[in-house]
Amino acid sequence: MKALGKFRVILAVLGIIYILIPLVAVVPASFTSANYPSFPPKGFSLQWYTKILERSEFIEAFYNSLQFAFLAAFFAVLFGTLGALAIAKYDIPGKHYITSILTAPLSVPQLVLGIALLIYFTPMMLAGTSTGFLIAHTIICIPYVIRLVLTGLSGFDYNLEKAAAILGANPFIAFWKVTLPLIRPAMISGGLFAFLTSFDNVTISLFMISPNMRTLPIEIFSTMQDAYNPIVASVSSVVIFISVILIVILEKIHGVGKVFGGTQH
């Protein structure tokens, strides 16, 4: 058993190292003073970060990413919280199957999901539109909110709501004063994870994007197809820094592991 435990630890460490290798290469390469990508970097310079501000396509794509990420996170928190409350609070027939369907985007490959959304949205004239893009991003963000809110509701005592009703509170006041404060950390964590999921998404965006509507990950992807230069590394590093900050905040509030933990039965 001890040998098996050590093997698992070694395997986990190797997996983490494998995942972090691109970060170890990209971030230092963004500080190179050379005019070409190099690792280890040639000298040290912030020139490639300042040049981001000179590239209007990256600035516009960054604002597009922020806009869609905020909106997707907002709607994901709204619908995801309502769905989690319904699943946790009411005895709905087949609720386990409903939960599996609502969280299916977590397990379905995004390539498959992107193709399915494109096929579904095209007859509805939503493919290549801002509305279709937002709906697609909301769909992939909702499962994270449902998971986290269900986790937050797992230890919730519904007698508190009944006590509030006995004291004269209507259902809305009972929810606002009792339920919401207790699940707010889970909702905030779900919103942060939804924002992060939308902000750096590439696969779904490739199927939903149009020539006049580009996000930062798509702009990075397109630039790399033409020519890889250090500015790509600097923009990628900015995305990495934002992601790390949000993950640290999420870990402090609720815990990243709970996103992928079990839901309430």
C-alpha positions in Angstrom: 0.0 0.0 0.0 2.8 2.4 0.8 4.5 1.7 -2.5 1.2 2.4 -4.3 0.8 5.7 -2.4 4.4 6.7 -3.3 3.7 5.8 -7.0 0.5 8.0 -7.0 2.5 10.9 -5.5 5.2 10.5 -8.1 2.6 10.3 -10.9 0.9 13.4 -9.6 4.1 15.4 -9.4 5.1 14.4 -12.9 1.6 15.4 -14.1 2.0 18.8 -12.5 5.5 19.3 -14.0 4.2 18.4 -17.4 1.3 20.9 -17.1 3.7 23.7 -15.8 6.3 23.2 -18.5 4.6 25.6 -21.0 4.3 28.3 -18.3 8.0 27.9 -17.5 8.8 28.5 -21.1 6.3 31.2 -22.1 6.6 33.6 -19.1 10.4 34.0 -19.2 10.4 34.2 -23.0 8.1 37.3 -22.7 10.9 39.2 -21.0 13.5 38.7 -23.7 15.3 41.7 -25.1 15.8 40.0 -28.5 13.5 40.5 -31.5 12.8 36.8 -31.7 11.5 34.2 -29.2 14.2 32.7 -27.1 14.4 30.4 -24.1 16.2 31.0 -22.0 15.5 34.7 -22.8 18.3 36.9 -24.2 18.7 39.6 -21.6 15.8 41.2 -19.8 13.4 43.7 -21.1 9.8 44.9 -20.7 9.6 46.1 -24.3 7.2 43.4 -25.4 4.7 44.3 -22.7 4.8 48.0 -23.7 4.3 47.0 -27.3 1.0 45.4 -26.5 -0.4 48.9 -26.0 0.7 49.7 -29.5 -1.3 46.8 -31.0 -4.9 48.0 -31.3 -6.1 44.5 -32.2 -4.9 43.1 -28.9 -6.5 45.9 -26.9 -9.8 45.5 -28.7 -9.7 41.8 -28.3 -8.9 42.2 -24.6 -12.0 44.4 -24.1 -14.1 41.9 -26.0 -12.9 39.1 -23.8 -13.6 41.1 -20.6 -17.1 42.0 -21.8 -18.1 38.5 -22.8 -16.5 37.0 -19.7 -18.4 39.4 -17.4 -21.7 38.8 -19.1 -21.2 35.0 -19.3 -20.3 34.9 -15.6 -23.3 37.0 -14.7 -25.8 34.8 -16.6 -24.0 31.6 -15.4 -24.4 32.7 -11.7 -28.0 33.7 -12.3 -29.2 30.5 -14.0 -26.7 28.2 -12.3 -27.8 29.4 -8.8 -31.4 29.0 -9.7 -30.8 25.5 -11.0 -28.7 24.4 -8.0 -31.4 25.7 -5.6 -34.1 23.8 -7.5 -32.0 20.6 -7.5 -31.0 20.9 -3.8 -34.3 22.1 -2.3 -37.0 20.3 -4.2 -37.7 16.6 -4.7 -37.7 16.6 -8.5 -38.2 13.3 -10.3 -34.9 12.3 -12.0 -33.0 15.1 -10.4 -29.8 13.1 -10.6 -30.2 12.8 -14.3 -31.0 16.5 -14.6 -27.8 17.3 -12.6 -25.8 15.1 -15.0 -27.2 16.9 -18.0 -26.7 20.4 -16.6 -23.0 19.6 -15.7 -22.4 17.6 -19.0 -20.2 20.4 -20.5 -17.6 19.5 -17.9 -17.1 16.1 -19.3 -18.0 16.5 -23.0 -14.9 17.5 -25.1 -15.2 21.1 -26.0 -14.4 20.3 -29.7 -17.5 18.1 -29.8 -19.6 20.7 -27.9 -18.4 23.5 -30.2 -19.4 21.5 -33.3 -22.8 20.7 -31.8 -23.4 24.4 -30.9 -22.4 25.5 -34.4 -24.8 23.0 -36.0 -27.6 24.0 -33.6 -27.1 27.8 -33.9 -26.6 28.0 -37.6 -30.3 27.5 -38.6 -31.3 29.9 -35.8 -29.0 32.6 -37.3 -27.0 32.8 -34.1 -23.7 31.4 -35.4 -21.1 34.2 -35.7 -23.2 36.7 -33.7 -22.5 38.2 -30.3 -25.7 36.7 -28.9 -24.7 33.2 -30.0 -21.2 33.7 -28.7 -22.5 34.8 -25.3 -25.0 31.9 -25.1 -22.3 29.4 -26.0 -20.0 30.7 -23.3 -22.8 30.8 -20.7 -23.5 27.1 -21.4 -19.9 26.1 -20.7 -19.8 28.3 -17.5 -23.1 27.2 -15.9 -21.8 23.8 -14.7 -19.1 25.3 -12.6 -21.7 27.5 -10.8 -24.0 24.6 -10.3 -21.2 22.4 -8.8 -20.1 25.1 -6.4 -23.6 26.2 -5.3 -24.6 22.6 -4.8 -21.6 22.2 -2.6 -22.5 25.3 -0.7 -26.0 24.0 -0.2 -24.9 20.6 0.9 -24.9 21.5 4.6 -27.7 24.1 4.5 -30.4 23.8 7.1 -33.7 24.6 5.5 -35.3 24.9 8.9 -33.7 28.4 8.9 -36.0 29.4 6.0 -39.0 27.9 7.8 -38.1 29.9 10.9 -37.9 33.1 8.9 -41.4 32.3 7.4 -42.8 31.7 10.9 -41.5 35.1 11.9 -43.4 36.7 9.0 -40.8 36.8 6.2 -42.1 36.2 2.7 -40.2 33.7 0.4 -38.2 36.5 -1.2 -37.1 38.1 2.1 -36.3 34.6 3.5 -34.1 33.9 0.6 -32.5 37.4 0.6 -31.8 37.5 4.4 -31.2 33.8 5.1 -30.2 31.7 2.1 -28.3 34.2 0.0 -25.7 35.2 2.7 -24.9 31.5 3.3 -24.4 30.6 -0.4 -22.8 33.9 -1.4 -19.2 32.6 -1.2 -20.2 29.7 -3.5 -21.9 32.1 -5.9 -18.8 34.4 -6.0 -16.5 31.4 -6.5 -18.7 30.1 -9.3 -18.7 33.6 -10.9 -14.9 33.8 -10.8 -14.5 30.3 -12.3 -17.1 31.2 -15.0 -15.3 34.4 -15.8 -12.0 32.5 -16.1 -13.5 29.8 -18.2 -15.0 32.3 -20.7 -12.0 34.7 -20.7 -9.4 32.2 -21.9 -11.6 29.9 -23.9 -10.4 29.0 -27.4 -12.1 25.9 -28.6 -15.8 27.0 -28.3 -14.8 30.6 -29.4 -13.3 29.3 -32.7 -16.8 27.9 -33.7 -18.7 31.0 -32.5 -16.5 33.8 -33.6 -16.8 36.1 -36.6 -14.2 38.2 -38.5 -15.5 41.4 -36.8 -15.6 39.9 -33.3 -12.4 38.5 -31.8 -11.4 37.7 -28.3 -7.9 37.8 -26.8 -7.2 34.0 -27.0 -8.4 34.0 -30.6 -6.2 36.9 -31.4 -3.2 35.1 -29.9 -4.1 32.0 -31.8 -4.3 33.9 -35.1 -1.1 35.8 -34.5 0.8 32.5 -33.9 -0.5 31.2 -37.2 1.2 34.1 -39.0 4.4 34.3 -37.1 5.5 33.6 -33.6 7.2 36.6 -32.0 7.8 37.6 -28.4 4.7 39.8 -28.2 2.7 36.6 -28.3 4.5 35.4 -25.3 3.9 38.7 -23.5 0.2 38.7 -24.2 -0.1 35.0 -23.2 1.7 35.9 -20.0 -0.9 38.6 -19.2 -3.6 35.9 -19.6 -1.7 33.6 -17.4 -1.2 36.3 -14.7 -5.0 37.1 -14.7 -5.8 33.4 -14.5 -3.5 32.8 -11.6 -4.8 35.8 -9.7 -8.4 34.6 -10.1 -7.5 31.1 -9.1 -5.8 32.3 -6.0 -8.9 34.4 -5.1 -11.1 31.4 -5.8 -9.0 29.2 -3.6 -9.2 31.7 -0.7 -12.9 32.0 -1.0 -14.2 28.5 -1.6 -11.4 26.1 -2.7 -10.6 25.1 -6.3 -11.0 21.4 -5.5 -14.7 21.8 -4.6 -15.4 22.8 -8.2 -14.7 19.2 -9.2 -16.0 17.6 -6.1 -19.2 15.7 -5.6 -22.6 17.3 -5.6 -25.4 16.9 -3.2 -27.4 13.7 -3.4 
